[in-house]
Amino acid sequence: MYNPFSLQGKTVLVTGASSGIGQQIAISVTKMGAKVVITARNKERLLATYEQLVAEGHQWVLADLAKEEEIKNLVNAVPKLDGVVHSAGIIQPFPIKFLKKKNFEPIQSINYNAILLLTAALLSNKKINRQASFVFLSSIASQYPYKGAATYASTKAAIEAFAKVLAVEHSSKGIRSNCLSPGMVKTAMYEQTEQAVGAKKMSAYIEQYPLGVGTPEDIANATIFLLSDASKWINGITIRLDGGLLAGMH
Ligand SMILES: NC(=O)c1ccc[n+]([C@@H]2O[C@H](COP(=O)([O-])OP(=O)(O)OC[C@H]3O[C@@H](n4cnc5c(N)ncnc54)[C@H](OP(=O)(O)O)[C@@H]3O)[C@@H](O)[C@H]2O)c1
């Protein structure tokens, strides 16, 4: 049957696969025929994802992506890849006047440094096949920020720029690089944001979403598209997934 969205024959690395969006992406891409290598730090939760993968031949690797040595170990462990999805990320709200290096180094190391170091190591170790597709998780906060998002929004904006440079540098090999920019999605990060801003403020914010908040499946479906040959002419862009939230804002 004709299916341009099939991932049959592709091998995909998914970071942040122990929770939320990364977990769902790992499961969904195996439903579309891909083999996956899943990674995160928490063994129990990563194995819970592994158990939900469809078919055989997948791999799991524990790695703290804030540590360069563990990025190197991960790169050594992976086979040649047709796709890389970088979903690992954290959120840590800080008002700008309280920012200190020790506050923003942890978020910078996972949301920004890890992406650059992992991508560089995969490319230099020849682990990326021709026609491969990179997908990075940004956030609507990069373009439409909120109070306290200085570190989070700026790391996401930096990744959108990085993804474009990757697209420019590697398109001669058919390698593509794009970002997904979700609004609020129901995951552990959602609960964390709710705790930080309070339930009342959160529900007022959520009411503004014309189609409600997103689900991990919504993000996984867009990822399938970007990993598949159906998107082979799409390179160096960011796709916004927000259920129409920003369309109505002026
Ligand atoms: N949820 C939302 O509303 C939303 C909206 C826009 C964008 N995003 C973006 O989407 C991505 C996924 O978010 P989510 O909601 O799925 O978050 P989540 O449920 O909190 O999952 C975060 C993932 O990142 C991994 N991780 C964190 N620090 C790590 C480290 N040092 N090394 C390796 N892995 C690490 C965690 O695994 P371990 O703890 O096992 O290491 C976990 O698998 C993030 O980049 C986030 O910024 C989320």
Ligand as a Chemical Component Dictionary entry (heavy atoms), coordinates in Angstrom:
data_LIG
# 
_chem_comp.id                   LIG 
_chem_comp.type                 NON-POLYMER 
_chem_comp.pdbx_formal_charge   0 
_chem_comp.three_letter_code    LIG 
# 
loop_
_chem_comp_atom.comp_id 
_chem_comp_atom.atom_id 
_chem_comp_atom.alt_atom_id 
_chem_comp_atom.type_symbol 
_chem_comp_atom.charge 
_chem_comp_atom.model_Cartn_x 
_chem_comp_atom.model_Cartn_y 
_chem_comp_atom.model_Cartn_z 
_chem_comp_atom.pdbx_ordinal 
LIG N1  N1  N 0  5.312  19.602 27.541 1  
LIG C1  C1  C 0  5.194  20.767 26.959 2  
LIG O1  O1  O 0  4.209  21.509 27.167 3  
LIG C2  C2  C 0  6.248  21.246 25.972 4  
LIG C3  C3  C 0  5.946  22.371 25.191 5  
LIG C4  C4  C 0  6.894  22.824 24.278 6  
LIG C5  C5  C 0  8.110  22.168 24.149 7  
LIG N2  N2  N 1  8.380  21.084 24.914 8  
LIG C6  C6  C 0  9.688  20.440 24.746 9  
LIG O2  O2  O 0  9.520  19.068 24.432 10 
LIG C7  C7  C 0  10.584 18.297 24.972 11 
LIG C8  C8  C 0  10.012 17.157 25.803 12 
LIG O3  O3  O 0  9.225  17.707 26.858 13 
LIG P1  P1  P 0  8.300  16.796 27.785 14 
LIG O4  O4  O 0  7.128  17.603 28.130 15 
LIG O5  O5  O -1 8.157  15.456 27.170 16 
LIG O6  O6  O 0  9.241  16.711 29.089 17 
LIG P2  P2  P 0  9.347  15.571 30.197 18 
LIG O7  O7  O 0  8.157  14.698 30.229 19 
LIG O8  O8  O 0  9.771  16.283 31.433 20 
LIG O9  O9  O 0  10.585 14.702 29.643 21 
LIG C9  C9  C 0  11.867 15.251 29.572 22 
LIG C10 C10 C 0  12.828 14.174 29.097 23 
LIG O10 O10 O 0  14.154 14.738 29.067 24 
LIG C11 C11 C 0  15.052 13.794 29.652 25 
LIG N3  N3  N 0  16.201 14.488 30.240 26 
LIG C12 C12 C 0  16.178 15.559 31.085 27 
LIG N4  N4  N 0  17.434 15.865 31.460 28 
LIG C13 C13 C 0  18.260 14.976 30.838 29 
LIG C14 C14 C 0  19.664 14.766 30.833 30 
LIG N5  N5  N 0  20.509 15.539 31.564 31 
LIG N6  N6  N 0  20.184 13.772 30.067 32 
LIG C15 C15 C 0  19.355 12.975 29.345 33 
LIG N7  N7  N 0  18.017 13.123 29.297 34 
LIG C16 C16 C 0  17.480 14.104 30.047 35 
LIG C17 C17 C 0  14.203 13.094 30.732 36 
LIG O11 O11 O 0  14.697 11.803 31.017 37 
LIG P3  P3  P 0  15.448 11.347 32.374 38 
LIG O12 O12 O 0  14.921 12.165 33.496 39 
LIG O13 O13 O 0  15.150 9.886  32.449 40 
LIG O14 O14 O 0  16.889 11.607 32.069 41 
LIG C18 C18 C 0  12.868 12.954 30.019 42 
LIG O15 O15 O 0  12.842 11.790 29.235 43 
LIG C19 C19 C 0  11.448 19.262 25.782 44 
LIG O16 O16 O 0  12.562 19.643 25.008 45 
LIG C20 C20 C 0  10.530 20.444 26.009 46 
LIG O17 O17 O 0  11.225 21.656 26.179 47 
LIG C21 C21 C 0  7.481  20.595 25.827 48 
# 
loop_
_chem_comp_bond.comp_id 
_chem_comp_bond.atom_id_1 
_chem_comp_bond.atom_id_2 
_chem_comp_bond.value_order 
_chem_comp_bond.pdbx_ordinal 
LIG N1  C1  SING 1  
LIG C1  O1  DOUB 2  
LIG C1  C2  SING 3  
LIG C2  C3  SING 4  
LIG C2  C21 DOUB 5  
LIG C3  C4  DOUB 6  
LIG C4  C5  SING 7  
LIG C5  N2  DOUB 8  
LIG N2  C6  SING 9  
LIG N2  C21 SING 10 
LIG C6  O2  SING 11 
LIG C6  C20 SING 12 
LIG O2  C7  SING 13 
LIG C7  C8  SING 14 
LIG C7  C19 SING 15 
LIG C8  O3  SING 16 
LIG O3  P1  SING 17 
LIG P1  O4  DOUB 18 
LIG P1  O5  SING 19 
LIG P1  O6  SING 20 
LIG O6  P2  SING 21 
LIG P2  O7  DOUB 22 
LIG P2  O8  SING 23 
LIG P2  O9  SING 24 
LIG O9  C9  SING 25 
LIG C9  C10 SING 26 
LIG C10 O10 SING 27 
LIG C10 C18 SING 28 
LIG O10 C11 SING 29 
LIG C11 N3  SING 30 
LIG C11 C17 SING 31 
LIG N3  C12 SING 32 
LIG N3  C16 SING 33 
LIG C12 N4  DOUB 34 
LIG N4  C13 SING 35 
LIG C13 C14 SING 36 
LIG C13 C16 DOUB 37 
LIG C14 N5  SING 38 
LIG C14 N6  DOUB 39 
LIG N6  C15 SING 40 
LIG C15 N7  DOUB 41 
LIG N7  C16 SING 42 
LIG C17 O11 SING 43 
LIG C17 C18 SING 44 
LIG O11 P3  SING 45 
LIG P3  O12 DOUB 46 
LIG P3  O13 SING 47 
LIG P3  O14 SING 48 
LIG C18 O15 SING 49 
LIG C19 O16 SING 50 
LIG C19 C20 SING 51 
LIG C20 O17 SING 52 
# 
